[in-house]
């Protein structure tokens, strides 16, 4: 049996998201295989086709050959990764960054969620809603102050590096 697989699921930003890169690196540094999946979807009409395409790709990976599977996802990717986990019966641990409303039904204590993080200015998931849900389900979470859904501060590299450091440090304590 293979050691582990970590798969990142992005939102509409593509795969070049520093927070996802460093989160995945935690696992790849431990010898996990890595897959990066773009969940870029321009409108609702494309979603089902995108989802089915990703689903077939995930099936082809034969995740049951791995001792551990981790899905690290952001935005729309949180919904897709959670839906795939449930629909395909995948035994995967979850890291959810900036979850969207559609992800909420999957955010349960018994769904093996390692960590949830978002910004206090996220327009897709109000801070109080996420905090309440995480408390109710006893989920580990982090709310980064001063950032929105992108988990970045436009034009301020130093602060962006600090955001990444804050989130990654919290994640590392939980794995």
Secondary structure, DSSP 8 states (H G I E B T S, - for coil): -EEEEEEEE--TT-S--HHHHHHHHHHHTTT-EEEEE----SSHHHHHHHHHHHHHHHHHT-GGGEEEEEEEEETHHHHHHHHHHHHHT---EEEEES--GGGGGG--GGG-EEEEEEETT-SSS-HHHHHHHHHHHT--EEEETT--TTSS-TT-HHHHHHHHHHHHHHHHHH-
